[in-house]
Amino acid sequence: MQTKKILITGASGFIGSATVDKALELGYETWAGIRATSSRRYLQDERIRFIDLHYGDKEILKVQLREFRDEHGCFDHIIHIAGLTKALRKSDFDRVNYLYTRNLVEALIETDSVPDSFVLMSSLSAMGVGDEAGYAPIRADHIPNPNTAYGRSKLKAENYLKGIIGFPWLILRPTGVYGPRDKDYLILMKAVKNGLDVGAGHRKQLLSFIYSEDLVHVIFALIEKGIRQKEYYVADGDCYTDREFNAIVQRALHKRYVVRLKIPLFLVKPAAFVSEKAAALLGKATTFNTDKYRIMKQRNWTCDISPLQSDIDFVPATRLEEGVMKTVAWYQKEGWL
């Protein structure tokens, strides 16, 4: 049997590199889609093949895909993870998360290179605010109404894919993804290490999580089962208050005492605005911005994973307490904490 070829875009990133690891483990001919300037720190396996696709120019993409097809044949599967989670300008989210996705898909169609499956890594942020009264999980029938530029760009890409008749799309909307190599939750963990347990807003906030290896397991379980044209929320099925999450981090760090700070949202909002403007003046994107404020303001980040449980018998291998311990251990080994 011929080895199946898989393209993983955004392969140099946290989720992308974990996906590459799993693809190699499963025996795929693995192509890492990265820019020439991207770090290959987590892409050291000699079996990895590299390709630099020009998502910003559809005509160049078409030439690249034709050349690839003539030399290697078509990709059997594409996992499209490349995208922006923070940006200097709000318009950059639309350009990268939506337009680049559209360019890639149109180039695949126009060069007769459509794969057996095309997985879009979207986000729970594409759904917008959920039930903040009864705290019911976001379900399949939730009407999307994203309130961030990032979430709107992801939803736009989703809707584009779903509008293409016969295209083998698969949409995943993970909640908070954490694990080794991640840098977003590292910020919070550093705060706890320094004795601060910081929360935003005084109303209860429910959070959900998925360990990176469990997210990657979901991707390949769906691909290998042949599931197409479906969308899923991805989480481990549990929910936690922000205080409970920070307590888990505190235990993993063996931090006996921390100072608990609850910052009112009316103070977080102007701070996020100032941070965003200051970063713009420096020509840099910042994680703490007005989009981030809306994310911090949102009180219910829980979602219904019963479709995953039904379709692939999904049971997470790593629950939050264990996953945080493994992540902290990795950070410490790498000298990040």
Buried (B, 14 or more C-beta within 10 A) or exposed (E): EEEBBBBBBBBBBBBBBBBBBBBBEEEBBBBBBBEEEBEEEBBEEEEBEBBEBBBEBBEBBBBBBBEBBEEEEBBBBBBBBBBBBBBBEBEBBBBBBBBBBBBBBBBBBBBEBBBBBBBBBBBBBBBBBBBBEEBEBBBEEBEBEBBBBBBBBBBBBBEBBBEBEEBBBBBBBBBBBBBBBBEEBBEBBBBBBEEBBBBBBEEEBBBBBBBBBBBBBBBBBBBEEEBBBBBBBBBBBBBBEBBEBBBBBBBBBEBEEBEEEEBEBEEBBEEBEEBBEEBBEEEEBBEBBBBBBBBBBBBBBBBBBEBBEEBBEBEBEBBBEBBBBBBBEBBEEEEBB
